Amino acid sequence: MRNATVLVAFSLFACASPEASPTPGASAPAPVEEVKNPLVKLRHALLARHPEDLPTREQLERYDGAPELLRQIGTTDEDLVVRARALDLVGMYDTPETVGLLLGVAKDAAVPAKLRAAALLGLQRTDLAAHAEVRALYAELARGPDARLAIEAAAVIGRTPSLSAERAAIEADAAVAPQIKQRLVAP
């Protein structure tokens, strides 16, 4: 038993020694260069495995020009999931450029529903009381033919106190499906 312990200890020491290399003549791996492009770094952060792992507002502040970068990724990235996450997060920056971008994406029927829903989530992060056009869009989409967008819009209306007038109008509208009205109930 003691011989086995000494053998294991010697093996560990030999493996840890700098001269010990699995291949003669092999060198240590080259150091990985730090990515300096903020667009690439931010895009990488948006590739998180789970939505809960996405950057917070405080973490986004580490990127120079985060709102502009998020708008750029949200409109040009090839990966639909990355674009959707960028559109959702850019709503944290309640600027006219951001609201205009998100309204444009949410209204454009040619845009995939996933991106339109992400734009609705981004718009939810803005000051809804200050944006009448955004409130009208939520009410319009909650009554619209696209079930995915109607459900998302109704859910936002249901959990947002500043949209109580829109909520009452949709509840009174007989043309709105019961499944959509169920989403008006705040969680």
N, C-alpha and C positions, 0 to 999 in steps of 0.2 A: 504494500500500500504506500509506504514511504517513497519507494522508488518511482511509483506512478506519479506522486505529487511533485517530486523533483523533476521528472521528465516533462510534466505539464508546465511547470514554472519555467524551465529552461526553454521550452518551445515558445512560450509567450514572450520571453525576453528576446529570443532570436528573431521573432516576427516583428518586434517593436524596434529593433535596432535599425539605424539608418542604412547600414551596409547591406542588410538583408533585403533583397529585391527578388520578386518572383521570377523575373526574367533578367538574365545578365545584360547589362548595357541599357536597361530601361530607366527612364528618368521619371521624376515626379510629374504628375499632370500639371499642365500649364494653369496658372491662376485664371479664374473666370473673370472676365472684364465686367465691371459694373455697367449696367445699361444706363445711359445718361439721357436718352430721349424721353421726355415726360409723357409723350403720347403713347409710346411703347410700354412704359411702366404702368400707366393708368389702364391701358387695355389689358395688360396682364392681371391687374387687380380685379378687373371685371370678369375674368375667367374663373372666379372662385367656384368651387364645387357646389356650394349651397348659397342660396340668396342671403342667408343670415351672415355669411362671411364677406359680403360686399362692404366696401369702405363706407365709413360714417362721414358726416360733414367735416368733422375734425381731421380725419385721415385724408380726405380729399383736399383739404387746405394745404397739404404738403406738396401738392403738385402746382407748379406755376401755371396760372391760367386754367384752372380746373373747369370752370364753366364752358370756356371755349373748346377745351379738349373734349369734354363730354358731348357738346353739341356736334363736334366734328365726328366723333366715333358714332354717335347716334344716327348720323345721316349718311356716313360713307363706309362703315365697316362691312366686311363681307359676311361675318358671322351674325346671324339673326338674333341669337341669344345675347351676344355682346351689345348689339345695337339696342335691343330692348332694355337691357340693364342700364345703359348710358342714358336713354330717354327717361327712365324712371328716376335716376339719381340727379339728372340735371334740374329737375323740378325743385331741388333744394335751393336753387339760385333763382329767386323770384325777380327776374329782370324782364324788360320788354322783349329782348331777343329770345330769351328762354320761353316765355309764354307764347310768343308768336310762332316759334318752332313747334312747340308741343300742340298748339291749336291746329297748325297746318297739317301735322302728321295725323292727329286724331280725326280731322275732317276728311282727309283724302281717302276715298273709297278704293283707290288703286294700291294703297299701302297694305301690306299683310295685316290681318286682324291682330296678331301678336304684338306688332309694333304700335298699332293704334291703341290697344289696351295698355301697353307700357306708357304711352303718352298720357293716357287718362290717369294712370298712377302718378306720373310726374306732375301733372296739373293739380292733383290732389295735394301735393306738397306746397303749392303756392298759396297765397292769401286769397281764398275763394271769395271772400266778402268784397274784395276790391276789384274783382274781375267779372263783370256782368256777362261778358261773352263766354267765359268758361262755364258759368252756372247754366247759361242757356244751352250750351253744348251738352252738358251732362243730362239735362232734361230731354233734349232732342234724342240723344243716343239711347236713353232708357226706354224711349218709345219706338226706337228704330227696329228694322227687320233683322239686324245681326244680333243673334242671341248672346254671343260672347261679349260683345260690347254693351249690350243692354244690361246684362247681369253685372258687369264691372261698373257701369255708370250708376246703376241702382244701388249697388253696395256702397259706393262712395257717397251717394246722396243720403243713404240710411245712416251712415256714421259721421256725417258732417253737420253740426248744428246750424251753420250759416246757410245751408241748403234746405231749410225747413219749408219754405214756400214751394220749392220745386217738388219736395216730397209730398206735400199735401195735394198738389195738382196731379201728380202721378197716381196717388192713391185714389183720387176721385175719377180718374180716367178709366172708363169701362173697356176701352180698347187695349189697355195694357194687360198682358198675360199675368195670371196669378203667380207664376214662377218668378216673374220680375218683381212683382209687388212684395213677395216674400223676402227679397233681398233688401228691401227698404228698412227692415227691422235692424236696428243698431245691435252689434254683437255685445 
